[in-house]
Amino acid sequence: MGRMPLRGGSLALILCLLAAGALQAQQPAAPAAAGSRAAQAPGFYCPECRAPVGALELVCPQCGTEFEPLVPRVRRGEGPPGAAAPGEPPPAERPAPPPGRGADTSPFPEAQPGVPPPPPRLLESAWPQIQPPAASRFGFGSYGRAGLLVDEELDGAPLLDIVDFRPRLSKLSYQELHFFYRDRIAELPVLIKTTVAADEKIFAFDADFDARIAIRELFAEITPTERLALWMGARMYRGDDIYLLDFWPLDDQNTLGGGVAWQLAAQHRLQLHAGFNRLTAGEPPFFFQRIEIPLEDAVGVRQAVFLDRNRLTASATWRWEPGGGWLVKAHGEFTFVPAARRRLPDGVQTERLPDDHGWLLGAQIGLEYGPQSFARLFATYMRGLGAFDELEVPFGFDTDLTVTEAWKLRLAAGGAHFGGWWGLHWGGYWQRFIDADPNADRDDHDQFALALRPEVYLGEWFRFGLEGVWEGRRPNGIFPETGDEEFGQLASLTVLLGVAAGRGPYARPALYAFAGGRWLDRGARLIASRRLAGEPDAQSAVFGFQAEWWF
């Protein structure tokens, strides 16, 4: 029987087994009985001098390094922790640990008093709700949502997009698995993190035994002092989001690179970062291109890389926290792509792509005034290549094949409020984008979005809410169907019934069942038809459910 290829579903299974192994590693195996072969055999080695060490020894006999004792696990049919096992002396007769060492010798302050605590983290997690472990070496977290949208005939409801950032409630299933390793190695605090993400492909829905998986984060971070942190790798390097619209208005970078953070003073922090992208998508090719070359000694062709240029993004972020829940942030980016050549479709001629650059400047002010209660304002101006996200292929080129003249201006606001028996999510933005080509077309546009979700909490777990969304888009170009410019508008109103682990806008996990309606004017239907098989209905009903979690 031939070997089976490793598909996405198999990889997902392997990753889940690795997660289980990481969690199992937090529970050390029970020590062997006194006098047994396992207690006397080395089985372990000192990390400092590599001398053999017995399983029950707490001090290296060679160099004196101290170790964590093995804590017995309770198995089915055994007594409680601390009870004497067959052949062992009672707890009162067991030798006490060496002075200064307790039963739990974790390197973290919550479990080992007297050991210098690890410095506070200077770099925020991609998700504030998903943090590295505080009292163990291995950690596991997750963000995810799973749900479905249908129309009144139980057909799949089309995902209507007339703005760049669609409401989170209408998005498809998605999951991230976060794996942490946090420790002190040679007295140096370290953090290693891997984040694996999977999109909406679910076997129970489409019976396709496969998955689309991506490595979203893969980095190592060290903290030499309480005021300095360094990292390298791939990281979701971002700040605060607008929850309902699921986007980060100011700082959201996805690169392969590194960075540094300095705590300049008690209230001031500076972060610097530089990284690269090389997108393989796009037609015609802009960053990467493979071509076919005839074989020299046989009939056929082979693949070869012809275009391969990286986009460099460097950023600087300054944070000021004056107290009272206030936060002020300034953020800037510079981006550059070098010149290169690409092969034209005729397979013979080439075309020169000039170097290009761009930049971004923005600011944020926010106030956290209570539990799960805050308000944030954002303003960002982007120019040239900086007007396009790192994970987006530029478009709308000038006659010299650059986007230097493109620009984008964005104003955004978002927040949440927790009033005890009720809660609220809110957010919105306005954005104007003008591309680099000299023509006034539909790529040049203004777009608007506003979302509001008030909820009433029925006891500790249940909740009832409404979510209202308004979207607008005004392209500069003329639609051939009407011979005029159109200001497309989409409105939706959704009724939600849910249950969550507690009260508050951010209480998760949360399970929602919902029903609502959507209304589109002619302009919105024309805009949406460019991404659908046809023009959608002017009004439609939608039903669905969504589970969302983070931990």
C-alpha positions in Angstrom: 0.0 0.0 0.0 1.4 3.4 -1.0 2.1 6.2 1.4 -0.7 8.7 2.0 0.2 12.4 1.7 -0.1 14.6 4.8 -3.2 16.8 4.1 -4.5 19.7 6.1 -6.8 17.6 8.2 -3.9 15.3 9.3 -1.8 18.3 10.1 -4.7 19.7 12.3 -4.8 16.4 14.2 -1.1 16.5 14.8 -1.3 20.0 16.1 -4.1 19.1 18.5 -1.9 16.2 19.8 1.0 18.6 20.3 -1.4 20.9 22.3 -2.4 17.9 24.5 1.2 17.0 25.0 2.1 20.6 26.0 -0.7 20.6 28.6 0.3 17.1 29.8 3.8 18.4 30.3 2.5 20.8 33.0 1.7 17.7 35.1 5.0 16.0 36.1 5.0 12.2 36.5 4.7 10.7 40.0 8.0 9.9 41.6 8.9 6.2 41.9 8.8 4.5 45.3 11.9 4.8 47.4 14.6 2.2 46.5 13.0 1.4 43.2 15.1 1.3 40.0 13.4 4.4 38.6 14.4 6.4 41.7 18.0 5.3 41.5 18.6 5.4 37.7 19.6 8.8 36.3 17.0 9.3 33.6 17.7 13.1 33.7 20.7 15.3 33.1 21.6 18.6 34.8 21.0 21.5 32.3 24.1 23.3 33.5 26.8 20.6 33.7 25.0 17.7 31.9 25.8 15.4 34.9 23.4 12.4 35.4 20.8 13.2 38.0 18.4 10.8 39.8 14.6 11.3 39.3 14.1 12.2 43.0 17.2 14.4 43.5 16.6 18.1 44.1 20.3 19.2 43.9 22.9 18.3 41.2 25.6 16.3 42.9 28.2 17.8 40.5 27.5 21.6 40.4 24.9 22.2 43.1 22.1 23.4 40.7 18.6 23.0 42.3 15.7 21.4 40.5 12.0 21.3 40.8 10.7 18.2 42.7 8.4 15.8 40.9 4.9 16.2 42.2 2.9 13.0 42.3 -0.2 12.7 40.0 -3.4 11.3 41.4 -4.7 8.4 39.5 -8.0 6.6 39.6 -8.2 4.5 42.8 -5.3 6.3 44.5 -5.4 8.6 47.6 -5.3 12.4 47.6 -2.1 14.3 46.8 0.3 13.9 49.7 -1.0 10.5 50.8 1.6 7.9 51.3 1.9 5.4 48.4 2.5 1.7 49.2 6.0 1.2 50.4 6.5 4.9 51.2 6.8 6.5 54.6 3.9 8.7 55.9 4.0 12.4 54.8 5.2 13.4 58.3 8.3 11.2 58.0 9.3 12.3 54.5 12.4 14.5 54.3 11.6 18.2 54.0 12.8 20.1 50.9 16.0 22.1 51.1 15.6 25.5 52.9 14.2 28.2 50.6 12.5 25.8 48.3 8.8 25.1 48.5 6.7 22.2 47.1 6.1 24.3 43.9 9.3 25.6 42.4 7.9 27.3 39.3 10.2 30.1 38.0 7.2 32.5 38.2 6.4 34.6 41.2 2.8 33.4 41.7 4.1 30.0 42.7 7.6 30.6 44.1 7.9 33.5 46.6 11.4 34.8 47.1 12.5 34.3 43.4 12.8 37.6 41.5 9.6 38.0 39.4 9.9 38.0 35.6 9.6 41.6 34.3 6.2 42.8 33.1 5.6 42.2 29.4 6.4 45.2 27.3 4.8 43.9 24.1 1.1 43.3 24.0 -0.4 40.0 22.9 -2.2 39.9 19.6 -5.4 39.2 21.6 -5.6 41.0 25.1 -7.7 38.0 26.3 -5.0 35.5 25.3 -1.9 35.9 27.4 1.2 33.7 28.1 1.0 31.5 31.1 1.6 33.2 34.5 2.5 30.2 36.6 3.8 27.5 34.3 6.1 27.0 31.4 3.7 25.7 28.8 0.5 27.5 27.9 -2.3 27.1 25.4 -5.0 29.6 24.3 -7.4 30.0 21.5 -9.6 32.5 19.6 -12.3 31.1 17.5 -15.8 31.4 16.1 -18.1 28.9 14.4 -21.3 29.7 12.8 -23.6 29.7 9.8 -25.8 32.2 7.8 -28.9 31.1 5.8 -31.7 32.9 4.1 -35.4 32.3 4.4 -35.2 29.3 2.1 -32.3 27.8 4.1 -29.9 28.5 1.3 -26.6 30.0 2.1 -27.0 33.7 2.7 -24.6 35.7 0.4 -21.9 37.7 2.3 -22.6 41.2 1.2 -19.5 43.4 1.1 -19.7 47.1 0.1 -17.0 48.2 2.6 -13.6 46.8 3.5 -14.5 45.7 7.1 -17.6 43.5 7.3 -19.3 43.1 10.8 -17.9 40.2 12.8 -21.3 38.6 13.2 -21.6 37.9 9.5 -18.1 36.3 9.2 -17.5 32.6 8.6 -15.9 30.1 11.0 -12.3 30.8 12.0 -9.9 29.5 14.7 -6.5 30.3 16.1 -4.5 27.9 18.4 -1.9 29.7 20.5 1.0 27.7 21.9 3.3 29.3 24.5 6.5 28.3 26.2 7.6 30.8 28.9 10.7 30.2 31.1 13.9 31.6 32.6 16.9 30.1 30.8 20.3 31.1 32.3 18.4 33.8 34.2 17.0 35.3 31.0 13.2 35.4 30.7 12.1 34.0 27.3 8.8 33.5 25.5 8.3 31.3 22.4 5.0 31.4 20.7 3.4 29.6 17.8 -0.1 30.5 16.5 -1.8 28.2 14.0 -5.0 29.4 12.2 -7.6 27.5 10.3 -10.3 29.0 8.1 -14.0 28.1 7.6 -13.5 24.6 6.1 -15.4 22.2 8.4 -15.7 18.5 7.6 -19.1 18.2 9.2 -20.4 20.8 6.8 -18.8 20.0 3.4 -17.5 16.4 3.9 -14.2 17.4 2.5 -11.5 15.8 4.6 -9.1 18.7 4.3 -8.3 22.0 6.0 -6.7 25.3 5.1 -4.1 26.0 7.8 -1.7 28.9 8.2 1.1 29.8 10.6 0.0 33.2 11.9 2.8 33.6 14.5 6.2 32.0 15.0 8.5 34.1 17.2 10.9 34.2 20.2 10.9 37.0 22.6 13.5 37.7 25.3 13.4 40.3 28.1 17.0 41.1 29.3 15.8 43.8 31.7 12.6 45.1 33.0 12.7 48.0 30.6 13.8 46.1 27.4 12.3 43.4 25.3 13.5 41.9 22.0 11.8 39.6 19.5 12.3 38.0 16.1 10.1 35.9 13.9 6.6 36.3 12.5 4.2 38.1 14.7 0.7 39.6 14.6 2.1 43.0 15.7 -0.9 45.2 16.4 -2.7 47.4 18.9 -6.4 48.1 19.7 -9.3 47.0 17.5 -12.9 47.9 16.8 -14.6 44.7 17.9 -17.9 44.8 16.0 -16.1 45.5 12.6 -13.2 43.2 13.4 -10.3 45.4 12.3 -7.4 47.4 13.7 -7.6 51.0 12.6 -4.1 52.2 13.5 -1.4 49.6 13.9 -1.8 46.1 12.4 1.3 44.7 10.9 2.0 41.1 9.7 5.6 40.7 8.7 8.6 38.4 9.1 11.1 40.4 11.0 11.9 41.6 14.5 11.5 44.4 17.0 12.5 46.0 20.3 10.5 47.7 23.1 11.9 50.2 25.6 10.1 51.3 28.8 11.5 54.9 28.7 9.8 55.9 31.9 6.9 54.7 34.1 4.4 56.2 31.6 6.3 56.1 28.3 7.1 53.2 26.0 8.8 53.1 22.6 8.5 50.2 20.1 10.5 49.8 16.9 10.0 47.1 14.3 11.1 46.1 10.9 10.0 43.1 8.8 9.4 41.8 5.3 6.5 40.4 3.1 6.6 38.7 -0.2 3.1 37.9 -1.4 2.7 35.2 -4.0 -0.8 36.2 -5.1 -1.6 38.9 -7.7 -2.1 39.1 -11.4 -0.1 40.5 -13.1 2.7 39.5 -10.7 3.9 42.3 -8.5 6.1 40.6 -5.8 6.6 37.0 -7.0 6.5 35.1 -10.3 7.3 31.6 -11.4 7.8 30.9 -15.1 8.2 27.7 -17.1 11.6 26.9 -18.7 12.2 24.1 -21.2 14.3 21.2 -20.0 17.7 21.0 -21.5 18.1 17.2 -21.7 14.5 16.1 -22.1 11.1 17.0 -23.4 9.1 19.1 -21.0 9.4 22.2 -18.8 10.4 23.1 -15.3 9.3 25.8 -12.9 11.7 28.6 -12.0 11.5 31.8 -9.9 11.8 34.8 -12.1 10.5 37.7 -9.9 11.2 37.7 -6.2 11.2 41.0 -4.4 10.4 41.7 -0.7 8.4 44.5 0.7 10.1 46.1 3.7 8.0 47.7 6.5 9.6 49.6 9.4 7.5 51.1 12.2 7.8 53.1 15.4 5.2 53.4 18.1 5.1 55.6 21.2 2.7 55.0 24.0 1.9 57.4 26.9 -0.2 56.3 29.8 -0.7 59.4 32.0 -3.0 57.6 34.4 -6.7 57.6 35.1 -7.2 55.1 32.4 -6.0 57.4 29.6 -3.8 56.2 26.7 -2.2 58.3 24.0 -0.4 56.6 21.1 1.5 57.8 18.0 2.4 55.4 15.2 4.4 55.7 12.0 5.4 53.3 9.3 7.8 53.5 6.3 7.5 50.9 3.5 9.7 50.2 0.5 9.9 47.7 -2.4 13.0 47.5 -4.7 13.0 47.5 -8.5 12.7 44.3 -10.4 11.7 42.7 -13.7 8.7 40.4 -14.5 8.0 38.2 -17.5 5.1 39.3 -19.7 2.3 36.8 -20.7 3.9 36.3 -24.2 6.7 34.3 -22.4 9.5 36.2 -24.1 9.5 39.9 -23.2 10.1 41.4 -19.7 8.9 44.5 -18.0 10.7 46.6 -15.5 9.0 47.3 -12.2 10.4 50.5 -10.6 11.2 50.7 -6.9 8.4 52.2 -4.8 7.8 53.5 -1.3 5.2 54.9 1.1 4.4 55.8 4.6 1.8 56.0 7.3 1.2 58.4 10.2 -1.5 58.0 12.9 -2.6 58.6 16.4 -4.9 57.1 19.0 -6.4 58.4 22.2 -8.4 56.2 24.5 -10.0 56.1 28.0 -10.7 53.0 30.0 -13.2 54.1 32.6 -14.5 50.9 34.1 -14.6 47.1 33.7 -15.2 46.2 30.1 -15.8 50.0 29.5 -13.7 52.2 27.2 -13.7 54.6 24.3 -11.1 55.0 21.6 -10.5 57.5 18.7 -8.2 56.8 15.8 -6.8 59.0 12.9 -4.5 57.6 10.2 -3.1 59.1 7.0 -1.4 56.8 4.5 0.6 57.6 1.4 1.9 55.6 -1.6 2.7 52.0 -0.8 1.7 52.7 2.8 -2.0 53.0 1.7 -2.0 49.3 1.0 -2.0 46.7 3.7 1.1 44.4 4.0 -1.1 41.5 3.0 -2.6 43.3 0.0 -1.3 43.5 -3.5 -1.3 47.2 -4.7 -3.6 48.2 -7.6 -4.5 51.4 -9.4 -1.0 52.1 -10.8 0.2 55.3 -12.3 1.6 55.3 -15.9 5.1 54.6 -14.5 3.8 51.4 -12.6 4.1 53.0 -9.2 1.6 53.8 -6.5 3.5 56.7 -5.0 0.6 59.1 -5.6 -2.1 56.9 -3.9 -3.4 58.0 -0.5 -5.9 57.0 2.2 -7.3 58.9 5.1 -9.2 57.1 7.9 -11.0 58.3 11.0 -12.4 55.7 13.4 -13.9 55.3 16.8 -15.0 52.3 18.9 -15.7 51.2 22.5 -17.7 49.2 24.9 -19.7 49.9 28.1 -20.7 47.5 30.9 -23.6 48.8 33.0 -24.2 45.8 35.3 -27.5 44.6 33.9 -26.8 45.9 30.3 -23.9 46.3 28.0 -23.0 47.9 24.7 -20.5 47.5 21.8 -20.1 50.4 19.3 -17.8 51.3 16.5 -17.5 53.0 13.2 -15.2 54.6 10.6 -15.0 56.9 7.6 -12.3 56.3 5.0 -11.3 58.0 1.7 -9.1 56.3 -0.8 -7.6 57.7 -4.0 -5.4 55.4 -6.1 -2.4 56.5 -8.2 -3.8 56.4 -11.7 -4.9 59.7 -13.2 -8.5 58.5 -13.9 -11.5 59.1 -11.7 -12.9 55.5 -11.4 -14.7 53.3 -8.9 -11.4 52.4 -7.2 -11.5 56.0 -5.8 -14.1 56.1 -3.2 -15.4 57.1 0.3 -16.7 54.4 2.6 -18.6 54.5 5.9 -19.6 52.0 8.5 -21.4 52.3 11.8 -22.3 49.4 14.1 -24.1 49.2 17.5 -24.9 46.2 19.7 -26.8 46.9 22.9 -27.6 43.9 25.2 -29.6 43.2 28.3 -28.4 40.5 30.7 -31.0 38.1 31.9 -29.4 36.7 35.0 -25.7 35.8 35.0 -25.7 33.8 31.7 -28.5 34.7 29.3 -28.7 37.8 27.2 -30.9 39.5 24.7 -29.6 42.1 22.2 -30.0 44.0 18.9 -27.2 44.7 16.4 -27.7 47.5 13.9 -25.2 48.1 11.1 -25.2 50.8 8.4 -22.6 50.7 5.6 -22.1 53.3 2.8 -19.8 53.5 -0.2 -19.6 56.4 -2.7 -17.4 55.5 -5.7 -16.1 58.3 -7.9 -16.7 56.3 -11.1 -19.9 56.0 -13.2 -21.8 52.7 -13.2 -22.7 51.7 -16.8 -26.1 50.3 -15.7 -27.3 53.7 -14.6 -24.9 56.1 -16.3 -24.3 57.9 -13.1 -22.3 57.8 -9.8 -24.1 55.8 -7.1 -24.0 56.2 -3.3 -24.6 52.6 -2.2 -26.1 52.0 1.2 -26.7 48.8 3.2 -28.6 48.6 6.5 -29.2 45.5 8.7 -30.9 44.9 11.9 -30.4 41.6 13.8 -32.1 40.2 17.0 -29.8 38.1 19.2 -30.5 35.6 21.9 -27.4 34.3 23.7 -25.8 32.6 26.6 -22.3 33.5 27.8 -20.0 32.8 30.7 -21.0 35.8 32.7 -22.2 39.3 32.1 -20.5 42.0 30.1 -19.8 42.8 26.4 -16.6 40.7 26.5 -17.8 37.7 28.5 -16.8 34.6 26.5 -17.5 31.9 25.4 -20.8 33.2 24.0 -23.4 31.3 22.0 -25.7 33.4 19.8 -28.8 32.5 17.7 -30.0 35.4 15.6 -32.4 36.5 13.0 -32.6 39.7 11.0 -33.1 41.6 7.8 -30.9 43.4 5.3 -31.9 46.3 3.0 -29.8 47.5 0.0 -30.4 50.4 -2.3 -29.6 50.3 -6.0 -26.1 51.5 -5.5 -25.3 48.9 -2.9 -26.7 46.1 -5.1 -24.5 47.3 -8.0 -21.4 47.4 -5.8 -22.2 44.0 -4.3 -22.8 42.5 -7.7 -19.1 43.0 -8.6 -18.3 40.3 -6.1 -21.3 38.0 -6.5 -22.7 36.0 -9.4 -25.5 38.5 -9.8 -27.2 41.4 -8.3 -28.6 40.6 -4.7 -32.2 41.3 -3.6 -33.1 44.7 -2.4 -34.2 43.1 0.9 -33.7 39.7 2.5 -34.0 37.9 5.8 -31.0 36.1 7.4 -30.9 33.5 10.2 -27.9 32.0 11.8 -25.9 31.1 14.8 -22.4 31.8 16.0 -20.2 30.6 18.9 -17.3 32.7 19.8 -14.5 32.1 22.4 -11.2 33.3 23.6 -9.0 32.0 26.5 
